[in-house]
Amino acid sequence: MNVTRGNIMEEKKVRIHLEKHYWPDEIRARRKRNLGRILALVGLVLTFVFGWVVGSTFATGEPVEETTDFAKLEAIYQIMSEDWYFGKDVLELQTKLIDDAINGMVDGGGDIHTSYLTSEEAKQFNDSLNMGFVGIGVQYYDSNGTYIIERVFRGSPAERAGVLPGDIIFKVNGAEVTGIGSDELAAKVKGENGSIVEIDFLREGVTVSKKITRAPINNTAYGEMIDAETALLEIYTFGDTTGNEVMDILDDFETKGAKRLILDLRDNGGGYLSTLETIGSFFVEKGGILIQQEFINGTTDTSKSSGFVTVDWEKIVILVNGNTASASEVLVAALDENLGEKVTVVGTLTYGKGTVQTQRPFSDQSILKYTIAQWLTPSGKKIDGIGITPDVVVELPAIMENGFEPLEEGETIAPDSVHVAIVSLQEALSFLGYDVDRQDGYYSPKSVEEFKKYQATYGTTVDGVLTQEWISRLHADVARVWHEEMDTRDTQMAKAVELIHE
């Protein structure tokens, strides 16, 4: 390959994000937070009116003099930090007031990809892109306080220890973790390089204990030859190290004589623009357009390939789904429009995130992450809110596409009910081989009968009542079966293999 690691890193002069999109639960949380602010504002208005009617309840303060909007903001901050009665009960009141004021300004724009992040949140955000931390190398799902392993990264300490998708994290170093916060769990699992963490997992109702040696986790890509001339490249995110990881993988493919490539970008939510430009240059000849950016003043900036191509691929099949977003979508469009008939896109409609973010850091390590541009494909198409439709649409089993709907703590769903969580139950039971008669959310007698059969496999109460505990068990079993039977269950990958050999 005609490029060194140094060449790649020297070209990364900016830190602009085609960043990972917000997941639906994050969007709901943000909407809930905004609603809380609206209700708080309404409450203040009502309090003012009530105080005016029964004025004896309130003391009248001196008018606040201000000459500019910022002076007003500063005056309100001073009043709240010094004179607000309940301020005595708020930890780090001044910091909270400032952070909430900033969040109010940022959220007021209505852009879910623009946000203010505290120093801790900023570190978590960048770690999620770079996967730059010391831990065990798993991705887990929070099912209302039950933590289910969904992915074990290849070559990670967890994989070496025998951790499997579907395992439920039960105890860490002897302490039960069910119900604790996700951040608290992550803090328990992470630690010093070379240190050992003992984790008890629940696997099909049986406790499995593992002693795992922590190590740096930088697995953002994986590659392997699936036959003599066909290679598989999985890219999980576009982080700081991804360009070099992909370069090493492609060098290995070249050495082994690969001619065809399956590029798996499913569930890749994006990352750094500079990384996208590096990886795009591994596939597109020098000068080919990778991405166009349209800025607030109407100008357009074009990024072109540096031409680091080593393998002249005969055919490339790209796998995508609804979580393929941002930088991943840019790469799909760049390869599709530059390489033409060599490329076939397989899967389901992508997310449709067509904006670019950058970071402004502050002295306390907090950052403002905000949208600076909308991106266009090489031919000038916009995909924001639209997504990319695959050439060949292939859907996975419904539960793998839709996921699980959680229940509130203590909530139960009885037979002859209608609930969105029953859709998850029916889809999961169908995936696991049970003979459900419908998947529309009505808890029919047949659905109850099949669920009772599932309950009986755990040797516990068989009552047909759906709870969050049972949803977590179903989720774990679906993840386990998916992992064990992926060769036959992953219809998208099967289609990619079929097309790559046509």
Salt bridges, closest charged atoms under 4 A:
GLU19 OE2 - HIS113 ND1 2.84
GLU19 OE1 - LYS369 NZ 3.42
ASP89 OD1 - LYS88 NZ 3.30
ASP100 OD2 - LYS96 NZ 3.07
ASP107 OD1 - ARG30 NH1 3.76
ASP107 OD2 - ARG33 NH2 3.05
ASP107 OD2 - ARG37 NH1 2.74
ASP127 OD2 - LYS123 NZ 2.83
GLU150 OE2 - HIS475 NE2 2.92
ASP167 OD1 - ARG203 NE 2.74
GLU204 OE1 - ARG480 NH2 3.75
GLU224 OE2 - ARG154 NH1 3.82
ASP227 OD2 - HIS501 NE2 2.68
GLU229 OE2 - LYS259 NZ 3.39
GLU229 OE1 - ARG260 NH1 3.42
GLU234 OE2 - ARG154 NH2 3.08
ASP240 OD1 - LYS12 NZ 3.51
ASP240 OD2 - ARG15 NH2 3.38
ASP248 OD2 - ARG5 NH2 2.43
ASP252 OD2 - LYS256 NZ 3.06
ASP264 OD2 - ARG266 NH2 3.01
GLU294 OE1 - LYS382 NZ 3.42
ASP312 OD1 - LYS342 NZ 2.68
GLU411 OE2 - HIS419 NE2 3.15
ASP435 OD2 - LYS446 NZ 3.80
ASP440 OD2 - ARG438 NH2 2.80
GLU449 OE2 - LYS453 NZ 3.92
GLU450 OE2 - LYS446 NZ 3.31
GLU450 OE2 - LYS453 NZ 3.06
GLU469 OE2 - ARG473 NH2 3.15
ASP477 OD1 - ARG480 NH2 3.45
GLU484 OE1 - ARG480 NH1 3.39
GLU485 OE1 - ARG489 NE 2.95
ASP490 OD1 - ARG266 NH1 2.90
GLU498 OE2 - LYS495 NZ 3.22
